[in-house]
C-alpha cells in the first residue's frame, strides 16, 4: 500500500453510534511490519491511536472526510 495514499492533516471518520473524527498526525514506515498511522481525535486532542494504514483505508473501519 503506497505511503502517499494518506498525508498528515487528512481527516477520517470512525463510524458508529457516535462517529468520531480523526486527523492523521504521522505516517510510520517500518522495515518489518506494514505502514501505520498515528491519529489524533478532533473531539479530544489528548486522545491518539495508532492503526495500520490498511485499517485506516478500510471503508468498514474509517471513511475519508472530503472537503
Secondary structure, DSSP 4 states (H G I P E B T S, - for coil): --GGGS-TT-EEEE-STT-EEEEEEEEE--SSS--EEEEEESS-TT-EEEEEHHHHT-TTT-EEPP-
